[in-house]
Amino acid sequence: MSLLGFGLVLVGVVLFGLGYARARRPWRRYQALRAQDENAERYRAWRGGPTSTAGEKTGASVAMAILRREARVWASVALAGVVLVVVGFILAAA
């Protein structure tokens, strides 16, 4: 394995680990907020209370957008790590 290939694989593994570790927490929190939001909607529908409009911004919807964006950014870092690992192995085989 060439030094460049080994370096790319090493950097790729580090980026994947970092991206996965950093994306996991906001994604879990996003899923929990989404479940709470769906539960609140079902409760409002059951009670016959006012329903929220589709364009209405709430604190939870803003938090979900922020968490979703953060999870996407770190998932992209993990994906870049996977790409570097594959490129490193291709260069090592050549």
Phi and psi in degrees as a GROMACS rama.xvg file:
@    title "Ramachandran Plot"
@    xaxis  label "Phi"
@    yaxis  label "Psi"
@TYPE xy
-71.8385  162.018  SER-2
-64.9521  -38.6177  LEU-3
-65.2586  -44.2173  LEU-4
-62.5783  -43.6329  GLY-5
-63.7944  -40.7071  PHE-6
-64.4746  -41.8377  GLY-7
-64.9294  -40.6568  LEU-8
-64.2243  -43.3575  VAL-9
-63.3846  -46.8214  LEU-10
-64.5838  -38.5074  VAL-11
-63.1742  -41.6688  GLY-12
-65.604  -41.194  VAL-13
-64.4939  -44.8794  VAL-14
-64.2329  -39.2483  LEU-15
-63.8975  -46.3683  PHE-16
-61.9028  -43.8414  GLY-17
-64.9662  -45.9195  LEU-18
-63.2465  -43.1629  GLY-19
-64.8724  -45.1246  TYR-20
-64.9293  -39.0214  ALA-21
-80.5089  -23.1561  ARG-22
-85.1935  -23.2754  ALA-23
-64.7302  -45.7733  ARG-24
-66.3789  -49.3233  ARG-25
-65.6916  -30.9535  PRO-26
-68.0195  -40.9315  TRP-27
-64.3658  -41.9862  ARG-28
-66.726  -38.1445  ARG-29
-61.3432  -45.4064  TYR-30
-61.7373  -39.5409  GLN-31
-66.312  -42.7492  ALA-32
-65.2499  -38.6795  LEU-33
-64.9528  -40.4719  ARG-34
-65.1399  -40.3006  ALA-35
-64.3643  -40.2962  GLN-36
-64.8066  -43.683  ASP-37
-63.8417  -39.5019  GLU-38
-64.371  -41.415  ASN-39
-64.889  -38.7568  ALA-40
-63.5833  -43.2544  GLU-41
-62.6149  -39.8042  ARG-42
-65.5481  -43.1811  TYR-43
-63.5423  -39.2115  ARG-44
-66.8827  -37.8748  ALA-45
-67.2384  -41.5775  TRP-46
-76.2804  -19.7865  ARG-47
80.4625  20.7174  GLY-48
-79.9415  -178.049  GLY-49
-66.1352  137.664  PRO-50
-96.8271  150.875  THR-51
-79.0938  143.959  SER-52
-77.3108  161.882  THR-53
-65.3886  -33.5142  ALA-54
-91.7643  1.56597  GLY-55
-71.4243  130.903  GLU-56
-98.1224  128.488  LYS-57
-118.71  170.65  THR-58
-62.3094  -37.3431  GLY-59
-68.2953  -37.2955  ALA-60
-68.5593  -35.8823  SER-61
-66.7076  -43.3101  VAL-62
-63.0799  -39.5739  ALA-63
-65.008  -38.2105  MET-64
-65.1055  -41.6666  ALA-65
-64.8496  -45.954  ILE-66
-64.9306  -39.1244  LEU-67
-64.0971  -42.0227  ARG-68
-64.8887  -42.728  ARG-69
-63.7573  -41.7157  GLU-70
-64.6693  -38.5519  ALA-71
-64.588  -41.3288  ARG-72
-61.6176  -48.3795  VAL-73
-72.7806  -29.8793  TRP-74
-66.6443  -33.9797  ALA-75
-65.9814  -37.1134  SER-76
-63.5535  -42.8774  VAL-77
-63.87  -39.8369  ALA-78
-64.3784  -40.2411  LEU-79
-61.6448  -36.6574  ALA-80
-62.8579  -42.1736  GLY-81
-63.2756  -42.0839  VAL-82
-61.5055  -42.9694  VAL-83
-64.5459  -37.3546  LEU-84
-62.8303  -45.816  VAL-85
-63.809  -44.2677  VAL-86
-63.1206  -39.2107  VAL-87
-62.5181  -42.6516  GLY-88
-68.0341  -35.5432  PHE-89
-64.7019  -44.0921  ILE-90
-66.7682  -32.8982  LEU-91
-70.3635  -33.5551  ALA-92
-78.1468  -22.4971  ALA-93
